[in-house]
Amino acid sequence: MYGQNGGKSRSAGADGKDTVIEVPLGTVVKDENQHCICEVSKDEEEIIIVEGGKGGKGNWHFRSSVNQTPKYAQEGLEGETKKIILELKLLADVGLVGFPNSGKSTLLSVMTSAKPKIATYEFTTLKPNLGFVKYHDFRSFVMADIPGIIEGASKGRGLGHHFLRHIERNSVLLFLVPCDASDIVKQYYILLRELEQHNLELLHKQRLLAITKSDLIDNELESEMRKEIEQKIPQMTVTFISSFTKKRITTLKENLWRGINKSTKNLLRSKVPSLEDH
C-alpha cells in the first residue's frame, strides 16, 4: 500500500493501511524460493512480513531560517512487494506414522471423536485428521492421523512432502505396523529411514510402536513376536493393540501420556541401523 502524500499546514501523510492475514498456529511463511521467513507459534502473534508505504513528510518538516512556509511536501512512499507461501504444519502431541492400511484412521476413530474416512485401499486419507484423546482426571492430548507414508516419500514419491511436513511438529511419534506384515521390524526401519531423510531432527523425537490387528493372533504367537521385536528394536515401548476389539487401547493411552511428558534427556537419539541388518 502507498503512503499518503505530505501536505500543507504541518500535515504529514498517513502510512499505508495495514493488510492483516489471520492464519492458524503452526503456519510457516516462506518466500517464493521456499526459504523460511518465519513461523507462527504463539497465539495472537503479530509478524510484519512486508513493510507498507511510509507517509510523506509535511511542508513544516522542510522549513528553514530563510523559508518558514515551504510550498512543497514529500510524496508518500511505495510499500514493499513480495510473493509469499503459507504452509501449515500441524501442532499435535502425537503423530501416527505408518504405511497405508496400517490402521491409523481406525485407531484415531476409536481413541477420539474424530470421524476420518476409512477404507481398505491406499491413500484413503489425503489430508491429516486431528482428534482429542481423553485421559484420566480431565486431561487430554491431541492426536494427528498423518496420511500413509510409502517408501520413497522423502524423495517426493506419492504425496510424500505434503505428508511428512506435518510430523515435524508432533511431540511423540507412534509407529503403527500390522501384525500380519511380512517383516514388522524391517517395515518400522523403512518408516524411520523416510523420516530421517526428510528431516534428521525427527530422530530426536520420542517414538513408540503399536502392532495393530493383534486380535488376529493368539497369546503365544504374540509373546514370540514381542521378544523378537524388542531384541531388534532396543529401548522401544511396544504395544500390541486391536482397534476392532479395543484390546490394550487403555494401555496405549497410558504409554502415550508417559511419552508426551517424558523428559527430553530420555529421548531416543540412536543412529538408524542399516536395513541389511534386519
C-alpha positions in Angstrom: 0.0 0.0 0.0 1.2 3.5 -0.8 1.7 6.0 2.0 -0.2 9.3 1.5 1.5 12.5 0.4 2.5 15.1 3.0 0.6 18.3 2.8 0.5 21.9 3.9 -0.4 23.2 7.4 2.1 20.9 9.1 0.2 17.8 7.7 2.2 14.6 7.3 0.8 11.8 5.1 -0.6 8.7 6.7 1.2 5.4 6.4 -0.2 2.8 4.1 -3.2 0.9 5.5 -2.3 -2.4 7.1 -3.4 -5.7 5.5 -3.8 -8.4 8.1 -3.9 -12.1 7.2 -5.1 -14.3 10.0 -3.5 -17.8 10.0 -3.7 -20.8 12.3 -0.9 -21.7 14.7 1.8 -23.8 13.0 1.8 -21.7 9.8 5.2 -21.3 8.2 5.8 -18.3 5.9 8.2 -18.8 3.0 9.4 -16.7 0.2 9.0 -17.8 -3.5 12.3 -19.6 -3.3 11.0 -21.8 -0.4 13.2 -20.0 2.2 11.6 -19.8 5.6 10.8 -16.2 6.7 9.1 -17.0 10.0 6.8 -19.4 11.8 3.6 -18.5 13.7 4.0 -20.4 17.0 2.2 -18.2 19.6 -1.5 -17.3 19.9 -2.2 -13.7 18.7 1.4 -13.3 17.5 1.8 -10.4 15.0 4.6 -10.6 12.5 5.4 -8.0 9.8 6.2 -9.8 6.6 6.1 -6.9 4.1 6.7 -3.2 5.0 3.9 -0.9 3.9 4.4 2.5 2.3 5.5 5.4 4.6 3.6 8.6 4.7 5.2 11.6 3.2 6.5 14.4 5.4 4.5 17.7 5.5 5.8 21.1 4.5 6.6 22.0 8.1 9.4 19.4 8.1 11.3 21.3 5.4 11.1 24.8 6.9 14.3 26.7 7.5 15.5 30.1 8.7 15.1 31.5 5.2 11.9 29.7 4.3 9.4 29.5 7.2 6.5 28.4 5.0 7.7 25.9 2.3 5.4 25.4 -0.7 6.4 21.7 -1.1 6.0 18.4 0.9 7.2 14.9 0.5 5.2 12.3 -1.5 4.2 9.1 0.1 6.5 6.1 -0.5 5.5 2.9 -2.1 5.4 -0.2 0.1 7.3 -3.5 -0.5 6.1 -6.2 -2.8 6.8 -9.8 -2.0 5.4 -13.2 -3.1 4.9 -15.5 -0.1 3.9 -19.1 0.5 1.8 -20.0 3.6 2.4 -23.6 4.7 0.6 -25.2 7.6 2.3 -27.8 9.8 0.0 -29.3 12.3 0.6 -28.8 16.0 -0.2 -32.1 17.8 1.1 -34.1 20.7 1.1 -37.5 18.9 1.5 -38.2 15.2 0.6 -41.5 13.8 3.2 -42.9 11.4 2.6 -45.9 9.1 2.2 -47.2 5.7 -1.3 -47.1 4.0 -3.8 -49.5 5.6 -1.8 -49.9 8.8 -4.8 -48.9 10.9 -4.1 -45.2 11.6 -7.5 -43.8 10.8 -9.3 -46.7 12.6 -7.2 -46.1 15.7 -7.9 -42.4 15.6 -11.7 -43.0 15.3 -11.5 -45.4 18.3 -9.4 -43.2 20.6 -11.1 -39.9 19.7 -14.4 -38.4 18.5 -12.8 -37.8 15.0 -14.5 -39.4 12.1 -11.8 -39.9 9.4 -12.6 -41.7 6.2 -11.7 -45.4 6.4 -11.4 -48.0 3.6 -9.1 -50.8 2.5 -7.4 -49.1 -0.4 -4.2 -47.0 -0.2 -4.4 -43.2 0.5 -7.9 -43.2 1.9 -6.6 -40.3 4.0 -5.5 -37.5 1.8 -5.2 -34.8 4.5 -4.3 -35.0 8.2 -7.1 -35.5 10.7 -6.9 -34.3 14.3 -8.7 -35.7 17.4 -8.6 -35.1 21.1 -7.8 -38.2 23.2 -9.4 -38.1 26.7 -7.2 -39.3 29.5 -7.6 -39.6 33.3 -8.6 -36.6 35.5 -10.0 -34.5 32.7 -6.6 -34.5 30.9 -6.3 -34.9 27.2 -3.9 -34.7 24.3 -4.1 -34.2 20.5 -3.5 -37.0 18.1 -2.9 -36.5 14.3 -3.5 -39.1 11.7 -0.8 -38.4 9.1 -1.7 -39.8 5.7 0.1 -43.0 4.8 3.8 -42.8 4.0 5.3 -45.0 1.3 8.9 -46.0 0.7 10.5 -43.1 -1.1 8.1 -40.5 0.3 11.1 -38.3 1.5 12.1 -38.0 -2.2 8.6 -37.0 -3.2 7.0 -40.3 -4.1 3.2 -40.4 -3.7 2.4 -37.2 -1.8 5.4 -37.6 0.5 6.4 -34.0 1.0 2.8 -33.0 1.7 2.5 -35.6 4.4 5.9 -35.6 6.1 6.0 -31.9 7.0 3.1 -32.4 9.5 5.2 -34.8 11.5 7.8 -32.1 12.3 5.5 -30.5 15.0 4.5 -33.7 16.8 5.9 -34.3 20.3 5.6 -38.1 20.1 5.6 -40.4 17.0 3.5 -43.5 17.2 4.6 -46.0 14.6 1.8 -48.4 13.5 2.7 -51.7 11.9 0.1 -54.5 11.4 0.8 -57.9 12.9 0.4 -59.6 9.6 3.1 -57.5 7.9 5.8 -59.7 6.2 8.5 -58.2 8.3 7.4 -55.9 11.2 11.0 -54.8 12.2 12.0 -54.0 8.6 8.8 -52.1 8.0 9.5 -50.0 11.1 13.0 -49.2 10.0 11.9 -48.2 6.5 9.4 -45.8 8.0 12.1 -44.4 10.3 14.5 -44.0 7.4 12.0 -42.0 5.5 11.7 -39.6 8.4 15.5 -39.4 8.7 15.9 -38.5 5.1 13.2 -35.9 5.3 14.5 -34.2 8.5 17.2 -35.6 10.7 15.8 -33.8 13.7 12.8 -36.2 13.6 15.0 -38.9 15.0 15.2 -37.0 18.3 11.5 -37.3 19.0 10.1 -39.8 21.4 9.0 -42.9 19.5 6.6 -45.7 20.4 5.5 -48.8 18.3 2.0 -50.2 18.2 1.4 -53.6 16.5 -2.1 -53.3 15.1 -4.7 -56.0 14.3 -3.4 -58.2 17.1 -6.8 -59.8 17.5 -5.7 -62.0 14.6 -3.0 -63.8 16.7 -3.1 -65.8 19.9 -1.2 -65.0 23.1 1.6 -67.5 22.4 2.4 -66.0 19.0 2.2 -62.5 20.3 4.7 -63.3 23.1 7.2 -64.7 20.5 6.7 -61.7 18.2 7.2 -59.3 21.1 10.5 -60.9 22.1 11.9 -60.7 18.6 10.8 -57.1 18.1 12.2 -55.9 21.5 15.6 -57.6 20.6 15.9 -55.9 17.2 14.4 -52.5 18.3 16.0 -51.9 21.7 14.6 -49.4 24.2 11.3 -49.3 22.3 7.9 -49.4 24.0 5.9 -51.9 22.1 2.1 -52.3 22.5 0.0 -55.0 20.7 -3.4 -53.5 20.1 -6.7 -54.1 18.2 -8.9 -51.2 17.3 -11.6 -53.7 16.4 -11.8 -55.3 19.8 -10.3 -52.3 21.7 -7.6 -54.6 23.0 -5.0 -52.6 25.1 -6.3 -49.2 23.9 -6.2 -48.0 27.5 -2.6 -49.3 27.9 -1.7 -47.4 24.7 -3.2 -44.2 26.0 -1.1 -44.6 29.2 2.1 -45.2 27.2 1.5 -42.2 25.0 0.8 -39.9 28.0 4.1 -41.0 29.6 5.8 -40.4 26.3 4.4 -36.9 25.9 5.6 -36.0 29.4 8.9 -37.7 29.3 12.0 -35.6 29.8 13.9 -34.6 26.7 17.1 -36.1 28.2 15.5 -39.5 27.7 14.6 -39.1 24.1 15.8 -41.7 21.7 18.9 -40.4 19.9 20.2 -43.7 18.5 21.6 -43.9 14.9 19.2 -45.6 12.5 20.7 -49.2 11.8 21.2 -50.4 8.3 18.3 -52.2 6.8 20.6 -55.0 5.7 20.8 -55.9 9.4 17.1 -56.7 9.5 
